[in-house]
């Protein structure tokens, strides 16, 4: 089975909804990293405090076929094609993977059997 890493960077407020939507699309476990988004535009300053946008980085390891489905779902749900949204999602292939939960592997295998 070939695996892909799916990375989704979304606003902190959308984190739980993004995980729910991704799991409904077939994703399993997720690693969450919290950070700040620093774009090209100058940040707003309010009483000397810089207002930065907090984001969540969601990392999924998925079978290649499933990653496209999950990515499309996230893209549509959070309207990531709108330039006003600060979210992004992308994938990259993985050549070697170790440490995946065996229950999750069985789930992926069952999903592949169902779609064939």
C-alpha positions in Angstrom: 0.0 0.0 0.0 1.4 3.4 -1.0 1.0 6.2 1.6 0.8 10.0 1.3 1.2 12.7 3.9 -1.7 15.1 3.9 -1.1 18.5 5.5 -3.9 20.9 6.2 -3.3 24.3 7.7 -6.5 25.8 9.0 -7.7 28.4 11.4 -7.6 27.3 15.1 -11.3 27.9 15.4 -11.9 25.3 12.6 -9.7 22.6 14.1 -12.3 20.3 15.5 -14.6 20.6 12.5 -11.7 19.9 10.1 -10.9 16.7 12.0 -14.5 15.6 12.1 -14.9 16.2 8.3 -11.6 14.4 7.5 -12.6 11.4 9.6 -16.0 11.3 7.9 -14.1 11.2 4.6 -12.1 8.2 5.7 -9.1 9.6 7.6 -7.9 8.0 10.7 -5.5 9.4 13.3 -4.1 12.9 13.1 -1.2 14.8 14.5 -2.0 18.4 15.4 0.6 21.2 15.6 -0.4 24.7 16.7 1.3 27.7 15.2 0.9 31.3 13.9 0.3 32.4 10.4 2.7 35.2 9.2 1.7 36.4 5.7 3.0 39.0 3.4 0.7 41.7 4.7 1.8 43.7 7.8 0.0 42.5 11.0 -2.4 44.7 12.9 -1.2 46.3 16.1 -3.6 47.1 18.9 -2.2 48.8 22.0 1.3 47.6 21.1 0.2 44.0 20.7 0.6 42.4 17.3 -2.5 40.4 16.3 -1.5 37.2 14.6 -3.7 34.5 13.3 -3.4 31.2 15.2 -3.5 28.1 13.0 -3.6 24.4 13.4 -1.5 22.2 11.2 -3.2 18.8 10.8 -0.9 15.9 9.6 -2.6 12.8 8.3 -0.8 9.7 7.0 -3.2 8.1 4.5 -3.3 5.6 1.6 -2.7 7.6 -1.6 -6.2 7.0 -3.0 -7.9 8.1 0.3 -5.7 11.3 0.6 -7.2 12.8 -2.5 -10.8 12.2 -1.2 -10.0 13.7 2.2 -8.2 16.7 0.6 -11.2 17.4 -1.7 -13.5 17.3 1.3 -11.4 19.7 3.4 -11.0 22.0 0.4 -14.7 22.2 -0.3 -15.8 22.4 3.4 -13.4 25.3 4.3 -13.5 27.0 0.8 -9.8 26.9 0.6 -9.8 28.2 -3.0 -11.1 31.6 -1.7 -8.1 33.9 -1.3 -9.7 35.5 1.8 -9.3 32.2 3.6 -6.0 31.6 5.2 -6.1 27.8 4.9 -4.1 25.5 2.7 -3.9 21.8 2.1 -1.3 19.7 0.2 0.1 16.2 0.0 3.4 14.6 -0.7 4.3 11.0 -1.3 6.0 8.9 1.4 8.5 6.2 0.4 8.8 4.6 3.8 6.4 4.5 6.7 6.8 2.8 10.1 4.8 2.9 13.3 1.2 3.0 11.9 -1.4 1.5 14.2 -2.4 -2.0 12.9 -6.1 -1.3 13.5 -5.8 1.8 11.3 -4.0 -0.3 8.6 -6.9 -2.8 8.7 -9.4 0.0 8.4 -7.6 1.4 5.4 -7.5 -2.1 3.8 -11.2 -2.6 4.4 -12.0 0.8 2.8 -10.0 -0.1 -0.2 -11.8 -3.4 -0.6 -15.2 -1.6 -0.3 -14.3 0.9 -3.0 -13.0 -1.7 -5.5 
